[in-house]
Amino acid sequence: MRTQLSDIGRLIEIKKSSDVNSVVTVARDTFNANYDHSIRDLLCLFPPNHTDSSGNPFWSGPKRCPAPVEFSANDEVHLNFVWTCANLIFTNLGMPALDKAQI
């Protein structure tokens, strides 16, 4: 399990090494954590056919059942997310930003 302290340690190591690939990996891990893994975890707790204590469907009304999104290097939106996230990390670490072609 990731902790904030381990995340900070990872970023300190990236800053020391100036490793572009590590930043892209962190950005990619962020995509997977937010759009794939956490949704799969949520669906394990509350599957699509889950009902509440009254027997009503859990996923109804404003609570729509989410679907995990697997990263695809062929999807421009996914690549833009990783590129933008990586550049946010670079900016916060005081490192030069990436060109899109470097992803």
WORA-V943325 format. One line per field, one symbol per residue. psi: psi as a letter, one per 40 degrees, with the letter a starting at -180 (. if undefined). A space follows every 50 residues. Layout:
# WORA-V943325
psi: ???
This chain:
# WORA-V943325
psi: hiidddddddddddddefhdddddddddddddddecdddddddddgidei iadeeihdgibegihihihhhheehdddddddddddddddddefiiiiid ee.
